[in-house]
């Protein structure tokens, strides 16, 4: 008898034994934790266990150039835990955080609108894969619980930092953040085609001089027209004026290491028009005053709030874990180990391959 055949036979025996046990005494393992009249589905716990295993499997592949033959038992971090042990513990922490979100949402007297409930339902339907989820023990109600908590979490964020919030972020706070973290500019780029690098430089210098005599927007339009003509394409006239302003957070993501952005930030003053080159392009750049562009703060307020306060909000949410009374369902915690969850996933994969 093969190992997998034996496993399936053993599972059938266990199923029979479980059915018999239910006639006498049966532990409720449908939830992983509770607080008062609220509980988190065991399926949510399984979802987080599987998500963490998948994440560690991807990391292993990136680091080793091959898939692990037994990801659950690979060493995690400093080697004191396996991936499975870490996934098990981390999934429970995620469930606790989800519970905290639900409890704090009620504590602040918040509620979801009909539109938000519809958005949750749409998100559940879009992500639901019955064959996969049900095969590893996740019901649609668990996916709904996760999506609902995500919506609650976002609403909690704005209950603290949005207009009229507990820790409302003022317009002046946002303006100060933009001034300290953003650069604003307009730009034209000329590719350094192999063998024509000097031509790109000469073109950049020509347009830089032109920009000093007229508006940079006009120079951009003229360059677009010239490029379209050279490429044999017709540039359609735009009915609305194009906003050529570029605003980027110089300390965020790829921009933190972008040499063009660094040059604009440290090598130019407001209203300067200069040329700059990197490995692939020559640029004509006009640096502008970020405080002279109030439309950006108005149109991107939510994005700016997220940049400013997400880390603070997450630290605050971590603190809720110590304040909330959350009771673990030890039977469910013991039942849904990473090994068992992953075995069901392997069974699913095997079935799909047949």
C-alpha positions as CSV (number, residue, x, y, z in Angstrom):
1,X,0.0,0.0,0.0
2,X,1.5,3.4,-1.0
3,X,2.0,6.1,1.5
4,X,-0.7,8.3,0.1
5,X,-3.2,5.3,-0.2
6,X,-2.4,4.5,3.4
7,X,-3.0,8.1,4.4
8,X,-6.4,8.1,2.7
9,X,-7.3,4.8,4.3
10,X,-6.3,6.1,7.7
11,X,-8.3,9.2,7.1
12,X,-11.4,7.1,6.4
13,X,-10.8,5.3,9.7
14,X,-10.4,8.6,11.5
15,X,-13.6,9.8,9.9
16,X,-15.5,6.7,11.2
17,X,-14.0,7.2,14.7
18,X,-14.9,10.9,14.6
19,X,-18.5,10.1,13.7
20,X,-18.7,7.6,16.5
21,X,-17.2,10.1,18.9
22,X,-19.8,12.7,18.0
23,X,-22.5,10.4,19.3
24,X,-21.0,10.8,22.8
25,X,-18.9,13.9,23.2
26,X,-17.6,16.2,20.5
27,X,-15.4,19.3,20.9
28,X,-16.6,22.3,18.9
29,X,-13.8,23.1,16.5
30,X,-15.8,25.4,14.1
31,X,-14.1,28.5,15.6
32,X,-10.6,29.3,16.6
33,X,-11.2,32.0,19.2
34,X,-13.9,34.1,20.7
35,X,-14.6,37.1,22.8
36,X,-18.1,37.6,24.3
37,X,-20.6,36.7,21.6
38,X,-18.1,37.1,18.8
39,X,-16.0,34.3,17.3
40,X,-13.5,33.8,14.5
41,X,-14.2,30.9,12.2
42,X,-11.7,28.0,12.1
43,X,-11.7,28.5,8.3
44,X,-10.2,31.9,8.8
45,X,-7.4,30.3,10.8
46,X,-6.8,27.7,8.1
47,X,-6.8,30.5,5.5
48,X,-4.0,32.3,7.3
49,X,-2.0,29.1,7.9
50,X,-2.1,28.3,4.2
51,X,-1.3,31.8,3.2
52,X,1.8,31.9,5.4
53,X,3.0,28.5,4.1
54,X,2.6,29.7,0.5
55,X,4.5,32.8,1.3
56,X,7.3,30.8,2.8
57,X,7.3,28.4,-0.1
58,X,7.8,31.4,-2.5
59,X,10.6,32.8,-0.3
60,X,12.3,29.4,-0.3
61,X,12.1,29.2,-4.0
62,X,13.5,32.7,-4.5
63,X,16.4,32.0,-2.1
64,X,17.2,28.5,-3.4
65,X,16.2,28.4,-7.0
66,X,14.0,25.4,-6.5
67,X,10.9,24.4,-4.6
68,X,11.1,22.7,-1.2
69,X,10.2,19.1,-1.0
70,X,8.8,19.5,2.5
71,X,8.1,23.2,3.1
72,X,6.2,22.7,6.3
73,X,9.3,21.1,8.0
74,X,11.9,23.6,6.6
75,X,13.6,25.7,9.2
76,X,12.2,29.2,9.7
77,X,14.3,32.2,10.6
78,X,17.0,31.4,13.1
79,X,16.1,27.7,13.0
80,X,14.3,27.5,16.3
81,X,11.0,27.0,14.5
82,X,9.9,25.1,11.4
83,X,7.8,26.9,8.7
84,X,4.8,24.9,9.9
85,X,5.2,25.9,13.5
86,X,5.7,29.6,12.5
87,X,2.7,29.5,10.2
88,X,0.5,28.0,12.9
89,X,1.5,30.6,15.5
90,X,1.4,33.5,13.0
91,X,-2.1,32.5,11.8
92,X,-3.5,32.6,15.3
93,X,-2.0,36.1,15.8
94,X,-3.7,37.2,12.6
95,X,-7.0,35.8,13.9
96,X,-6.5,37.7,17.2
97,X,-5.9,40.9,15.3
98,X,-9.1,40.2,13.2
99,X,-11.0,39.8,16.4
100,X,-9.6,43.1,17.8
101,X,-10.7,44.9,14.7
102,X,-14.3,43.6,15.1
103,X,-14.3,44.5,18.8
104,X,-12.8,48.0,18.4
105,X,-15.3,48.6,15.5
106,X,-18.2,47.9,17.8
107,X,-16.5,49.9,20.7
108,X,-16.4,53.0,18.6
109,X,-20.0,52.5,17.5
110,X,-19.2,52.1,13.8
111,X,-21.3,50.4,11.2
112,X,-21.1,49.3,7.6
113,X,-23.2,51.0,5.0
114,X,-25.2,49.0,2.5
115,X,-22.7,50.0,-0.2
116,X,-19.8,48.7,1.9
117,X,-21.7,45.4,2.5
118,X,-22.2,45.1,-1.3
119,X,-18.5,45.7,-1.8
120,X,-17.7,42.9,0.6
121,X,-20.1,40.5,-1.1
122,X,-18.6,41.3,-4.5
123,X,-15.1,40.8,-3.2
124,X,-16.1,37.4,-1.7
125,X,-17.7,36.3,-5.0
126,X,-14.7,37.4,-7.0
127,X,-12.2,35.5,-4.8
128,X,-14.3,32.4,-4.1
129,X,-13.0,29.1,-5.5
130,X,-15.2,26.4,-4.0
131,X,-13.1,23.4,-5.1
132,X,-10.0,24.8,-3.5
133,X,-11.3,26.4,-0.4
134,X,-13.7,23.7,0.6
135,X,-11.1,21.0,0.0
136,X,-8.9,22.5,2.7
137,X,-11.7,23.3,5.1
138,X,-12.6,26.9,4.3
139,X,-16.3,27.8,3.9
140,X,-17.4,30.9,2.1
141,X,-18.5,32.4,5.4
142,X,-14.8,32.5,6.5
143,X,-13.8,34.4,3.4
144,X,-16.7,36.8,4.1
145,X,-15.4,37.2,7.7
146,X,-12.0,38.1,6.4
147,X,-13.3,40.6,3.8
148,X,-15.6,42.2,6.4
149,X,-12.7,42.7,8.8
150,X,-10.7,44.3,6.0
151,X,-13.5,46.8,5.4
152,X,-13.8,47.4,9.1
153,X,-10.1,48.0,9.4
154,X,-10.1,50.6,6.7
155,X,-13.1,52.3,8.4
156,X,-11.4,52.2,11.7
157,X,-8.3,53.9,10.2
158,X,-10.4,56.9,9.0
159,X,-12.3,57.0,12.3
160,X,-9.0,57.8,13.9
161,X,-7.3,60.0,11.2
162,X,-10.0,61.2,8.8
163,X,-12.1,64.3,9.0
164,X,-13.6,64.6,12.5
165,X,-11.6,61.6,13.6
166,X,-10.3,60.8,17.1
167,X,-6.7,61.9,16.0
168,X,-7.8,63.9,13.0
169,X,-4.9,64.9,10.6
170,X,-5.2,68.6,9.8
171,X,-4.7,70.2,6.4
172,X,-1.6,71.9,7.8
173,X,-0.2,68.5,8.9
174,X,-0.6,67.2,5.4
175,X,1.0,70.3,3.9
176,X,4.0,69.9,6.2
177,X,4.3,66.2,5.3
178,X,4.2,67.0,1.6
179,X,6.9,69.8,2.0
180,X,9.2,67.4,3.9
181,X,8.7,64.3,1.7
182,X,7.7,65.2,-1.8
183,X,9.4,66.7,-4.9
184,X,7.5,68.3,-7.8
185,X,8.7,68.7,-11.3
186,X,8.0,68.6,-15.0
187,X,10.1,66.4,-17.3
188,X,10.9,65.4,-20.9
189,X,13.0,62.3,-21.5
190,X,15.1,61.5,-24.6
191,X,16.3,57.9,-25.0
192,X,20.0,57.4,-25.5
193,X,19.8,55.3,-28.7
194,X,23.0,53.3,-29.3
195,X,25.2,55.3,-31.5
196,X,23.1,58.5,-31.1
197,X,23.9,59.4,-27.5
198,X,25.3,62.8,-28.5
199,X,22.1,63.5,-30.5
200,X,20.0,62.9,-27.4
201,X,22.2,65.2,-25.4
202,X,22.0,68.0,-28.0
203,X,18.2,67.6,-28.2
204,X,18.0,67.8,-24.4
205,X,20.1,71.0,-24.3
206,X,18.0,72.5,-27.1
207,X,14.8,72.0,-25.3
208,X,16.2,73.2,-22.0
209,X,17.1,76.5,-23.6
210,X,13.7,76.7,-25.2
211,X,12.0,76.1,-21.8
212,X,13.8,79.1,-20.4
213,X,12.1,81.3,-23.0
214,X,8.6,79.9,-22.8
215,X,6.4,77.7,-20.5
216,X,7.6,74.2,-19.9
217,X,4.1,72.9,-20.8
218,X,4.5,74.4,-24.3
219,X,7.9,72.8,-24.7
220,X,6.4,69.4,-23.6
221,X,3.7,69.8,-26.3
222,X,6.2,70.8,-28.9
223,X,8.4,67.8,-28.1
224,X,5.4,65.4,-28.3
225,X,4.4,66.8,-31.7
226,X,8.0,66.5,-33.0
227,X,8.2,62.9,-31.7
228,X,4.8,62.0,-33.3
229,X,5.9,63.4,-36.6
230,X,9.2,61.5,-36.5
231,X,7.4,58.3,-35.7
232,X,4.8,58.9,-38.5
233,X,1.9,59.1,-36.1
234,X,-0.8,61.8,-35.8
235,X,-1.1,63.4,-32.4
236,X,-4.7,64.1,-31.6
237,X,-5.5,67.4,-30.1
238,X,-6.6,67.1,-26.5
239,X,-9.7,68.9,-25.5
240,X,-8.6,69.4,-21.9
241,X,-5.3,70.8,-20.9
242,X,-2.8,68.1,-19.7
243,X,-1.5,68.4,-16.2
244,X,2.3,67.7,-16.6
245,X,3.0,68.0,-12.9
246,X,4.8,65.0,-11.4
247,X,4.6,64.7,-7.6
248,X,6.6,61.8,-6.0
249,X,7.4,60.9,-2.4
250,X,11.2,61.0,-2.5
251,X,11.5,58.7,0.5
252,X,9.0,56.0,-0.6
253,X,9.5,52.8,-2.6
254,X,11.5,52.9,-5.8
255,X,11.8,56.7,-5.6
256,X,14.0,56.5,-2.6
257,X,16.7,55.0,-4.8
258,X,15.9,56.9,-8.0
259,X,18.9,58.9,-9.2
260,X,16.7,61.4,-11.2
261,X,14.5,62.1,-8.2
262,X,17.6,62.4,-6.0
263,X,19.1,64.9,-8.4
264,X,16.0,67.0,-8.5
265,X,15.8,67.0,-4.7
266,X,19.4,67.8,-3.9
267,X,20.8,69.3,-7.1
268,X,18.1,71.7,-8.1
269,X,16.3,74.7,-6.7
270,X,12.7,75.6,-7.3
271,X,12.2,77.0,-10.9
272,X,15.5,75.7,-12.1
273,X,15.5,74.2,-15.6
274,X,18.4,71.7,-16.1
275,X,19.4,68.7,-18.1
276,X,20.4,65.4,-16.5
277,X,21.4,62.0,-17.8
278,X,21.3,58.4,-16.5
279,X,22.3,55.2,-18.2
280,X,19.3,55.2,-20.6
281,X,18.1,58.8,-21.0
282,X,18.8,62.5,-21.2
283,X,16.2,64.5,-19.3
284,X,15.1,68.1,-19.4
285,X,13.7,68.9,-15.9
286,X,11.9,71.9,-14.3
287,X,11.8,71.7,-10.5
288,X,8.7,73.2,-9.0
289,X,7.6,74.3,-5.5
290,X,5.5,71.5,-3.9
291,X,3.6,74.1,-1.8
292,X,2.4,75.8,-5.0
293,X,0.3,72.8,-5.9
294,X,-2.7,72.6,-3.5
295,X,-4.7,70.4,-5.8
296,X,-2.5,67.4,-5.1
297,X,-3.3,67.4,-1.4
298,X,-7.0,67.8,-2.1
299,X,-7.2,65.0,-4.7
300,X,-4.9,62.6,-2.9
301,X,-5.8,63.1,0.7
302,X,-6.5,59.4,1.4
303,X,-3.2,58.3,-0.1
304,X,-1.4,60.8,2.0
305,X,-3.1,59.8,5.2
306,X,-2.2,56.2,4.5
307,X,1.5,57.2,4.0
308,X,1.5,59.3,7.1
309,X,-0.4,57.2,9.5
310,X,-0.4,53.5,8.5
311,X,2.6,52.6,10.6
312,X,1.2,54.5,13.7
313,X,-2.2,52.8,13.2
314,X,-0.6,49.3,13.0
315,X,1.3,49.9,16.2
316,X,-1.9,51.1,17.9
317,X,-3.7,48.0,16.7
318,X,-0.9,45.8,18.1
319,X,-1.6,47.4,21.4
320,X,-5.2,46.3,21.3
321,X,-4.1,42.7,21.5
322,X,-3.1,43.2,25.1
323,X,-6.3,45.0,26.0
324,X,-8.9,42.6,24.6
325,X,-10.0,39.4,26.3
326,X,-9.8,36.8,23.6
327,X,-10.2,33.1,24.5
328,X,-8.4,30.5,22.3
329,X,-10.3,27.4,21.3
330,X,-7.4,25.0,22.2
331,X,-9.2,22.0,20.5
332,X,-9.3,23.8,17.1
333,X,-5.8,25.2,17.6
334,X,-4.5,21.6,18.1
335,X,-6.6,20.1,15.3
336,X,-5.7,22.4,12.5
337,X,-1.9,22.1,12.4
338,X,0.1,23.3,9.5
339,X,0.9,19.7,8.6
340,X,-2.7,18.7,8.4
341,X,-3.7,21.8,6.5
342,X,-0.9,21.3,4.0
343,X,-1.7,17.7,3.5
344,X,-5.3,18.7,2.5
345,X,-3.7,21.1,0.0
346,X,-1.6,18.3,-1.4
347,X,-4.6,16.1,-1.8
348,X,-6.4,19.0,-3.6
349,X,-3.4,19.3,-6.0
350,X,-3.4,15.6,-6.6
351,X,-7.1,15.6,-7.4
352,X,-6.6,18.5,-9.8
353,X,-3.9,16.7,-11.6
354,X,-6.0,13.6,-12.3
